[in-house]
Every structure is written in structure tokens, then in C-alpha cells.
Amino acid sequence: MKEHERRKKEIYRIATQTLWQKGYDKTTIRDIAKATDMTTAGLYYYFKSKEELLFQILDSHMDDMLAGIEKIAATQVPPIELIKKYIQYQVDTYCKDKFRSKLILNDDDCLTGEWYEQVKQKQRSFLVFWRNALDDFCRDQGLPTDHIAVDAHCLVGMCNWIYRWYDPKGDLKPEALGEKIFNTFVFGLTSKGRAPFS
């Protein structure tokens, strides 16, 4: 059983990287079989279709994301610190797990039916943590909370979009990127005198 689980994890790891490289639509089962050094028949022992494979990859990713953010939320820190921790968590997750991070953003709409709804529900649950932290922060600061959902989507979008351009091996380290996103979103460029307005 342990060998079976080890092999399954290895297959999913390689399959995730293959899907990341070629995209879900352009990747065939034969591509995955070649990458894992297996026959297509052997792969079907672990999943019944390419869509089921994608679902299992994305669903497990959201389980991990929810477990991580729930742990942060339980630390009972002030809202401003919670927002900072959430941002750093998102940045660090991309740096450690860029393949699944890209797939959840690019290919979640390739799922259908109950699989699609299950992953989307977990994404919505994940976003609630951000909404709650932003809502608490705004109330502490006496700021309007009319469009907290929009604020949450904007902030998570800033964090997610780094997959299109950020290189963790570059000059800007993950901790510095997290700090920059935090400062830009919470305080804005105007507070640093970079965007004067009338």
C-alpha cells in the first residue's frame, strides 16, 4: 500500500508538471504516460480520465490552501498582521508549488459538473478568509466596507498574478515581494509620494 501511494504521488507530481508545461487542452494522456514512463492503460489505474486527473490535482491544491490559511487565521493576530500573513502565504505557496498554482488559475474552468462546483466552492471558501480580514481592518480604521468582496478579489488577484512574471531566483526575494504587495495594497503609492494627485 505504501508503494502504491508513493507511486501515485510521483505520477501526480509529473502529470502536474506536464499539464503546467503544455496546458490542459494541449496535453494528452499519451503525453503524461510518456513523462511518467508508463503505458496509458497503466495510468488509468490511478484515474479514469484526464478531467478526473485535473480535478484531483486542483482539489488537493485547494485542500492544502485552505488548511494553510485556516492555520494562519487561528493565530489571533490583529487584522493588519493577518492580511500581511495571508499575502506572504500566497507568495510562498507560488514559490514552492508553482505548477499547481498556475493550473488552479488557468485550467479550473476545464472542469465540469460536480468537480467544477467542488473546486469553485473551495475557492470561494478561501476568499472568505481574505474578505473577513479586510472587513475587520476597515472597521478598525473607520473605512467604508461597501465593496469588501471587490477589495478581496483585487488583493488576491495581485498575489495570484505573480505567476505570470515573478522569478523567485531574481533580485526580489519572496519576503520582499510579500512586503511590497502588502504596502502597495494597504497604503497605496500616494503615501510614498509617487503618485501625486489634485
Secondary structure as GFF3:
##gff-version 3
##sequence-region A 1 198
A	DSSP	alpha_helix	2	22	.	.	.	ID=ss1
A	DSSP	alpha_helix	29	36	.	.	.	ID=ss2
A	DSSP	alpha_helix	40	43	.	.	.	ID=ss3
A	DSSP	alpha_helix	50	73	.	.	.	ID=ss4
A	DSSP	alpha_helix	79	96	.	.	.	ID=ss5
A	DSSP	alpha_helix	98	106	.	.	.	ID=ss6
A	DSSP	three_ten_helix	108	110	.	.	.	ID=ss7
A	DSSP	alpha_helix	113	141	.	.	.	ID=ss8
A	DSSP	alpha_helix	148	160	.	.	.	ID=ss9
A	DSSP	three_ten_helix	161	164	.	.	.	ID=ss10
A	DSSP	alpha_helix	174	187	.	.	.	ID=ss11
A	DSSP	three_ten_helix	190	192	.	.	.	ID=ss12
###
